[in-house]
Amino acid sequence: MFELTDSLKADIQDAYSSWLSSRDFRARRGQREMVAHIARSLCDPAVRLTAVEAGTGTGKTAAYCLAAIPVAKTLGKKVILSTATVALQEQVVLRDLPDLQQHSSLRFSYTLAKGRRRYVCLKRLDDALKPADRQVEQLFEPPARGAGDTYQAMLYAFGDGSWNGEIDAWRDGIADEEWQAITTDHRGCTNRRCAYFQSCPFFKARNNLTGTDVIVANHDLVLSDLGLGGGVVLPAPEESIYVFDEAHHLPEKTQNHFSARARLKGTMTWFDQVNTTVGTMTQRFERPAELLNLVTRLAKDTADTAEGLSMLISEVAPLPFQARDDSLATYRFPLGCVPATLAAASDAALRPMRDVEAALARVEDKLTEVSQGEVDWPNRHEADDWLAVTGQLLARAEAVIAVLSDYAGAPERIDAGASAADMHARWVNLSGEDHELISTPIEPGALLREVLWNRCFGAVCTSATLTVAGRWERFLERAGLDSTAATLCIPSPFDYPNLVTFRVPAMQADPRQADAHNIEIAGMLPALLEQERSALVLFASWRQMRRVLELLPARLAGRLHVQGAASKQALLDAHRQRVDDGQPSYLLGLASFAEGLDLPDDYCRHVIIAKLPFAVPDDPVDQAAAEWAEFNGRNPFMEISVPDAAVKLVQACGRLVRHEKDHGRITLLDRRIVTQRYGALLLRSLPPYQREFDAA
């Protein structure tokens, strides 16, 4: 049985001391406490899992590395360090890990791991540059028009070694649709059978993982690997110690990853592509009997499935859809319960759809035999090309089956005592004339327990925002961590009362009166912006931001950098340049600007929050979660909405002070924090700012 030995303790202490000494840092009490806590937790077989809330300024990246890396090396395990944002991933790889390598006594190797779609597929890139009559994939997914010069430049750059095949390293930029045409996923990849395998940038990067001590990934890649069974791209969970930074994102990422969705009419249209593709493939191989039989079978199976999908459409079309915007309406099934007639229609479409999948799988098997030389067909050199196409067809078929299976097996009613693990939010989106069926697990914790916590050697979840007013219940429930997981709260070392003023000004309009509130915000905003040379203004929705912008005076236009007007990086660059030039500059954005932005010192002296960050009321997943809580006799507003808003509010306020000498002001234009009962909980969740509450 492994334990935290005196020798291992000494290694960790030496690494920490050498790092502090080399950097001329003083030991921080919270950081030292975090290092010790993580080491103890990972070495205790009764614990293994821990969650640490570390306030801004704790130095949590150094802390979890100084604890987890020595433990992992002693045990012969890998450290998988996962972040939610690219910004933090790059910070860890480009700054934090090199710093520890250089300045501590730790000796370790590290590499960056990315998903397959972050790399170019050389086979698809080469094919996109072929004449149109030689492009096999064009039958399924045509290369983007007008992208030939970019593709040619990419091929030259990869050939001369000036580009490594990663989209993030391509400095000239490329449109998303152009990139999607020259990358692939695991179903579209023929692996070692591909003529480009030895040069493939994805497999080169994956080979670098072998023998590496620390692998820097992201939550999406970790979940994708676990969804494939674990150990496919990343090391096996049993051989890994995971560190989830920005862990408050993990439950939502899990929900999204294990969701299922499919468009009904879109699938029926796709059947034409399936039949055309397999038919053309058959012609290219000069009509072998096996493929001819499969062409006939697919034509019948797709027709039968299309008939089933038509019946399914007739079941969902009369549902009382509610408009969410000008192009989207939604109907959500209460408690995820599906009428028996709709479940039966889903099952009727599912049966022939499974036959479609089986036929495509048989096509894939035959192409594999041809590719490996076991079967001699004319033009056998094209087999690998068609294997990639067939893999993509199979992936689409599996996605449709996942939705139909879920709806076919959905309950007609829910009885008391039902498990949250079995609960799904189910709804139908109506966009144009197409209906999309969607299913999402309500409580991702059960999935995380099954695929991750019960399998991994150990794990650390950390963030500056995991608790609500010091309580862990919401995060632990959402993340699927039980009472055996160790928890620790470390307050920020910043002197917040002397650094930040948190003000709630006098206002007349209630935020629930949207237009009146927006008009009042627009009237107050010019004076608020003029208080500092730089500011970050955060809105609750696109609609609110657009309405306020309409009402602002034209004289502010040149100072505003508005989300959506350019890329996020371009807006940040323009903002920083204006500040550097001594000009006033203000960033305006939504939730994605409330987290991950690093704007120290003069780049952000004022954070203005237009409205408390409660979830959008028409979001089907949030509605379903609230409904499930109410069904179980809980208070969804106080147990879900308020805690989630508290975390988002702390994140938004955290954009202001980035180091111990930074300072500024926060203004909240929502008086509910001082007038409503739940406001006290929100205030307790915030750091101890100096507070100014104007009289109403």
Secondary structure in CASP SS format (residue, H / E / C, confidence):
PFRMAT SS
TARGET T0000
AUTHOR 0000-0000-0000
METHOD secondary structure of the structure
MODEL  1
M C 1.00
F C 1.00
E C 1.00
L C 1.00
T C 1.00
D H 1.00
S H 1.00
L H 1.00
K H 1.00
A H 1.00
D H 1.00
I H 1.00
Q H 1.00
D H 1.00
A H 1.00
Y H 1.00
S H 1.00
S H 1.00
W H 1.00
L H 1.00
S H 1.00
S H 1.00
R H 1.00
D C 1.00
F C 1.00
R C 1.00
A C 1.00
R C 1.00
R H 1.00
G H 1.00
Q H 1.00
R H 1.00
E H 1.00
M H 1.00
V H 1.00
A H 1.00
H H 1.00
I H 1.00
A H 1.00
R H 1.00
S H 1.00
L H 1.00
C H 1.00
D C 1.00
P C 1.00
A C 1.00
V C 1.00
R C 1.00
L E 1.00
T E 1.00
A E 1.00
V E 1.00
E E 1.00
A E 1.00
G C 1.00
T C 1.00
G C 1.00
T C 1.00
G C 1.00
K H 1.00
T H 1.00
A H 1.00
A H 1.00
Y H 1.00
C H 1.00
L H 1.00
A H 1.00
A H 1.00
I H 1.00
P H 1.00
V H 1.00
A H 1.00
K H 1.00
T H 1.00
L H 1.00
G C 1.00
K C 1.00
K E 1.00
V E 1.00
I E 1.00
L E 1.00
S E 1.00
T E 1.00
A C 1.00
T C 1.00
V H 1.00
A H 1.00
L H 1.00
Q H 1.00
E H 1.00
Q H 1.00
V H 1.00
V H 1.00
L H 1.00
R H 1.00
D H 1.00
L H 1.00
P H 1.00
D H 1.00
L H 1.00
Q H 1.00
Q H 1.00
H H 1.00
S C 1.00
S C 1.00
L C 1.00
R C 1.00
F C 1.00
S C 1.00
Y E 1.00
T E 1.00
L E 1.00
A C 1.00
K C 1.00
G C 1.00
R H 1.00
R H 1.00
R H 1.00
Y E 1.00
V C 1.00
C C 1.00
L H 1.00
K H 1.00
R H 1.00
L H 1.00
D H 1.00
D H 1.00
A H 1.00
L C 1.00
K C 1.00
P C 1.00
A H 1.00
D H 1.00
R H 1.00
Q C 1.00
V C 1.00
E H 1.00
Q H 1.00
L H 1.00
F C 1.00
E C 1.00
P C 1.00
P C 1.00
A C 1.00
R C 1.00
G C 1.00
A C 1.00
G H 1.00
D H 1.00
T H 1.00
Y H 1.00
Q H 1.00
A H 1.00
M H 1.00
L H 1.00
Y H 1.00
A H 1.00
F H 1.00
G H 1.00
D C 1.00
G C 1.00
S C 1.00
W C 1.00
N C 1.00
G C 1.00
E E 1.00
I H 1.00
D H 1.00
A H 1.00
W C 1.00
R C 1.00
D C 1.00
G C 1.00
I C 1.00
A C 1.00
D H 1.00
E H 1.00
E H 1.00
W H 1.00
Q H 1.00
A C 1.00
I C 1.00
T C 1.00
T C 1.00
D C 1.00
H C 1.00
R C 1.00
G C 1.00
C C 1.00
T C 1.00
N H 1.00
R H 1.00
R H 1.00
C C 1.00
A C 1.00
Y C 1.00
F H 1.00
Q H 1.00
S H 1.00
C C 1.00
P H 1.00
F H 1.00
F H 1.00
K H 1.00
A H 1.00
R H 1.00
N H 1.00
N C 1.00
L C 1.00
T C 1.00
G C 1.00
T C 1.00
D C 1.00
V E 1.00
I E 1.00
V E 1.00
A E 1.00
N E 1.00
H H 1.00
D H 1.00
L H 1.00
V H 1.00
L H 1.00
S H 1.00
D H 1.00
L H 1.00
G H 1.00
L C 1.00
G C 1.00
G C 1.00
G C 1.00
V C 1.00
V C 1.00
L C 1.00
P C 1.00
A C 1.00
P H 1.00
E H 1.00
E H 1.00
S E 1.00
I E 1.00
Y E 1.00
V E 1.00
F E 1.00
D E 1.00
E C 1.00
A H 1.00
H H 1.00
H H 1.00
L H 1.00
P H 1.00
E H 1.00
K H 1.00
T H 1.00
Q H 1.00
N H 1.00
H H 1.00
F C 1.00
S C 1.00
A E 1.00
R E 1.00
A E 1.00
R E 1.00
L H 1.00
K H 1.00
G H 1.00
T H 1.00
M H 1.00
T H 1.00
W H 1.00
F H 1.00
D H 1.00
Q H 1.00
V H 1.00
N H 1.00
T H 1.00
T H 1.00
V H 1.00
G H 1.00
T H 1.00
M H 1.00
T H 1.00
Q H 1.00
R H 1.00
F C 1.00
E C 1.00
R C 1.00
P C 1.00
A H 1.00
E H 1.00
L H 1.00
L H 1.00
N H 1.00
L H 1.00
V H 1.00
T H 1.00
R H 1.00
L H 1.00
A H 1.00
K H 1.00
D H 1.00
T H 1.00
A H 1.00
D H 1.00
T H 1.00
A H 1.00
E H 1.00
G H 1.00
L H 1.00
S H 1.00
M H 1.00
L H 1.00
I H 1.00
S H 1.00
E H 1.00
V H 1.00
A C 1.00
P C 1.00
L C 1.00
P C 1.00
F C 1.00
Q E 1.00
A E 1.00
R E 1.00
D E 1.00
D C 1.00
S C 1.00
L E 1.00
A E 1.00
T E 1.00
Y E 1.00
R E 1.00
F C 1.00
P H 1.00
L H 1.00
G H 1.00
C C 1.00
V C 1.00
P C 1.00
A H 1.00
T H 1.00
L H 1.00
A H 1.00
A H 1.00
A H 1.00
S H 1.00
D H 1.00
A H 1.00
A H 1.00
L H 1.00
R H 1.00
P H 1.00
M H 1.00
R H 1.00
D H 1.00
V H 1.00
E H 1.00
A H 1.00
A H 1.00
L H 1.00
A H 1.00
R H 1.00
V H 1.00
E H 1.00
D H 1.00
K H 1.00
L H 1.00
T H 1.00
E H 1.00
V H 1.00
S H 1.00
Q C 1.00
G C 1.00
E C 1.00
V C 1.00
D C 1.00
W C 1.00
P C 1.00
N C 1.00
R H 1.00
H H 1.00
E H 1.00
A H 1.00
D H 1.00
D H 1.00
W H 1.00
L H 1.00
A H 1.00
V H 1.00
T H 1.00
G H 1.00
Q H 1.00
L H 1.00
L H 1.00
A H 1.00
R H 1.00
A H 1.00
E H 1.00
A H 1.00
V H 1.00
I H 1.00
A H 1.00
V H 1.00
L H 1.00
S H 1.00
D H 1.00
Y H 1.00
A H 1.00
G C 1.00
A C 1.00
P C 1.00
E C 1.00
R C 1.00
I C 1.00
D C 1.00
A C 1.00
G C 1.00
A C 1.00
S C 1.00
A H 1.00
A H 1.00
D H 1.00
M C 1.00
H E 1.00
A E 1.00
R E 1.00
W E 1.00
V E 1.00
N E 1.00
L E 1.00
S E 1.00
G C 1.00
E C 1.00
D E 1.00
H E 1.00
E E 1.00
L E 1.00
I E 1.00
S E 1.00
T E 1.00
P E 1.00
I C 1.00
E C 1.00
P C 1.00
G H 1.00
A H 1.00
L H 1.00
L H 1.00
R H 1.00
E H 1.00
V H 1.00
L H 1.00
W H 1.00
N C 1.00
R C 1.00
C C 1.00
F C 1.00
G E 1.00
A E 1.00
V E 1.00
C E 1.00
T E 1.00
S E 1.00
A C 1.00
T C 1.00
L C 1.00
T C 1.00
V E 1.00
A C 1.00
G C 1.00
R E 1.00
W C 1.00
E H 1.00
R H 1.00
F H 1.00
L H 1.00
E H 1.00
R H 1.00
A H 1.00
G C 1.00
L C 1.00
D C 1.00
S C 1.00
T C 1.00
A C 1.00
A E 1.00
T E 1.00
L E 1.00
C E 1.00
I E 1.00
P C 1.00
S C 1.00
P C 1.00
F C 1.00
D C 1.00
Y H 1.00
P H 1.00
N H 1.00
L H 1.00
V E 1.00
T E 1.00
F E 1.00
R E 1.00
V E 1.00
P C 1.00
A C 1.00
M C 1.00
Q C 1.00
A C 1.00
D C 1.00
P C 1.00
R C 1.00
Q C 1.00
A H 1.00
D H 1.00
A H 1.00
H H 1.00
N H 1.00
I H 1.00
E H 1.00
I H 1.00
A H 1.00
G H 1.00
M H 1.00
L H 1.00
P H 1.00
A H 1.00
L H 1.00
L H 1.00
E C 1.00
Q C 1.00
E C 1.00
R C 1.00
S E 1.00
A E 1.00
L E 1.00
V E 1.00
L E 1.00
F C 1.00
A C 1.00
S C 1.00
W H 1.00
R H 1.00
Q H 1.00
M H 1.00
R H 1.00
R H 1.00
V H 1.00
L H 1.00
E H 1.00
L H 1.00
L C 1.00
P C 1.00
A H 1.00
R H 1.00
L H 1.00
A H 1.00
G H 1.00
R H 1.00
L E 1.00
H E 1.00
V E 1.00
Q C 1.00
G C 1.00
A C 1.00
A C 1.00
S C 1.00
K H 1.00
Q H 1.00
A H 1.00
L H 1.00
L H 1.00
D H 1.00
A H 1.00
H H 1.00
R H 1.00
Q H 1.00
R H 1.00
V H 1.00
D H 1.00
D C 1.00
G C 1.00
Q C 1.00
P C 1.00
S E 1.00
Y E 1.00
L E 1.00
L E 1.00
G E 1.00
L C 1.00
A H 1.00
S H 1.00
F H 1.00
A C 1.00
E C 1.00
G C 1.00
L C 1.00
D C 1.00
L C 1.00
P C 1.00
D H 1.00
D H 1.00
Y H 1.00
C C 1.00
R C 1.00
H E 1.00
V E 1.00
I E 1.00
I E 1.00
A C 1.00
K C 1.00
L C 1.00
P C 1.00
F C 1.00
A C 1.00
V C 1.00
P C 1.00
D C 1.00
D C 1.00
P H 1.00
V H 1.00
D H 1.00
Q H 1.00
A H 1.00
A H 1.00
A H 1.00
E H 1.00
W H 1.00
A H 1.00
E H 1.00
F H 1.00
N C 1.00
G C 1.00
R C 1.00
N C 1.00
P H 1.00
F H 1.00
M H 1.00
E H 1.00
I H 1.00
S H 1.00
V H 1.00
P H 1.00
D H 1.00
A H 1.00
A H 1.00
V H 1.00
K H 1.00
L H 1.00
V H 1.00
Q H 1.00
A H 1.00
C H 1.00
G C 1.00
R C 1.00
L C 1.00
V C 1.00
R C 1.00
H C 1.00
E C 1.00
K C 1.00
D C 1.00
H C 1.00
G E 1.00
R E 1.00
I E 1.00
T E 1.00
L E 1.00
L C 1.00
D C 1.00
R C 1.00
R H 1.00
I H 1.00
V H 1.00
T H 1.00
Q C 1.00
R C 1.00
Y C 1.00
G H 1.00
A H 1.00
L H 1.00
L H 1.00
L H 1.00
R H 1.00
S H 1.00
L C 1.00
P C 1.00
P C 1.00
Y C 1.00
Q E 1.00
R E 1.00
E E 1.00
F E 1.00
D C 1.00
A C 1.00
A C 1.00
END
